[in-house]
Amino acid sequence: MTARVQSCGAAEAGDASHHVAPAAASAVVPNRPAAFGAAATLVALALLCVAWEWWLAPLRPGGTALVLKALPLALALPGVLRRRVYTLQWASMLVLFYFAEGIVRGMTDPAPHDRLGWIEAALALGFYVCALVYLAPFKRRARAARRSRA
């Protein structure tokens, strides 16, 4: 449902394909691959957090309450799946804590459990990048709208 402007050549008389309505010109075309990547990495990160603290490498045998660290990710998941800009914004800041934890545990946990930390850091970074790529056009549009009002 997006309008496209032909960038080369002049339009013939009666050809309306070069006209774009002002509302359509300012509409943001969502980046579907980035949204999919953000959702996929968030799901994978939440599953990794649960699996890590329950049975892959819990701090104590039988699992620990650290499994609850997946709860904020689960709370963000519905909004990320619906591609809500506000949710993607705060989730991109939240995931930086998981990135930091992954780096710390990747550097300090004994092998082979240190790999889980590096995987967590990679998933967190993947979500962060996908979220920023998805949000960039929305931020540009908001910035342009602010400038046009000033």
N, C-alpha and C positions, 0 to 999 in steps of 0.2 A: 504494500500500500504506500510505498515511498515514491515520490516524484523524482525523476532524474532529468538532469539538464544535459543536452548534447553539447559537448565542449568543442567540437570541431565543425567548421563550416557554418554558413548562414542558413537559417531556416527558410524554407520556401513560403511564399504567401499562403496563408490559410493553414500552415502547419503550426499547431499549438504545442508541440512537444518541447519547445524551448521556453515556454512560460511555466513558472513555478509559483504557486500561490504563496504569499508571505508566511502563512502558518506552516505550510509544508517545507519551506526553505529553512525554517528554524527548528523543525522537528529533528529529534535525535534518532539516528538509526542504530539500534542496539547491536552490539557485537556478540552474536550468539555463541561463537566458539569460546570467547572469553568467559561468558556466563556459564557455559557448560563446564569449562575448566575449573572455574571457581567452585561450582557445586560439587564436581567430582573430587577435587582435592579436599574440600571441607568434609565430605562424607568419609573419605579415606582417612583423614586426620582424626575424626571422631572415632572411627572403628579402631584405628591404631591405638589411641589412648585407652580405650576400653580393654582391648586385647592385651596390651602391654601391662597394665596394672592388675589384670585378673589372672592371666596364665602365661604369657610369654616371658616376662621378667619382673614379677612383682617384687616390691621391696621386702615383703614378708611372704612366706609360703601361704597359699590360699587366697592371696589378693589383699589389697589395702583400700582404704577410703580414697586414695588418690584416683581411683576410677571415676570419681565425681568431677575430675578435671575435664571430662568430656561433656559435662552438662552445659556449659556456656556455648560450646560448639553446636550442641543439639538445639539449643534455643535459637541460634542464628539460622539454622538450616531451613525452616519454612520460608523466611524472608529471602534467603539467598536463592532458593528454588523458584520463588516468584519474581526474582530479579528486582527486588525493592532497593532503590538507591540508598536510602537511609540505613538499611540493614547491612548492605555491602560496605558502607562507609565505616560503621562501628565495628563490624566483624574484621575489616582489614586492620584496624588498630588492635583489636583483641588478639588476633593471630600472631602478633609480634611477641607476645608472652610465650606462646608455644614454640616459636622460632628460637627464642632465648633459652628455653628449657631444653630444646633439642640440642643446641650447641653445648650447653653445660653438661648434659648427660652423655653426649657423644664424646666429650673430652674426658669425663671422669668415670663413667661406668666401665666395668671390666669387659673385655672381649668375651664373647661375641655380642653381648647386650648393648655395647656402645653403638652398634649399627642401627638399633632402634632409634636412638637419639638423632643420628644423622638422617634417618628416614623422616622423622618428625620435623626436623629443620627443613628438609627439602619440600615436604608437603606444605608446611606453613609458608615457605617462600613462594611456592607455586600458587597457593591461594592468593597471597598478597599481590603478586604480579598480575594474575588474571583479574582480580577485583579492580586494580588500578586501571588496567586496560579497558575494562568494561565501563568504569566510571568516568574516564577521561572525557568523552564527548559530552556527558551531562555537565561536567564542571566547566567545559569550554562554553556551552550554551548559557549557563548561569552567569558566567563572567561577562559574556557579550550582552546579555540582558541588563546586567548592572551598569555597564558602560553606556548603553543606549538610553538608560533612564537618567544618567548624570549629565 
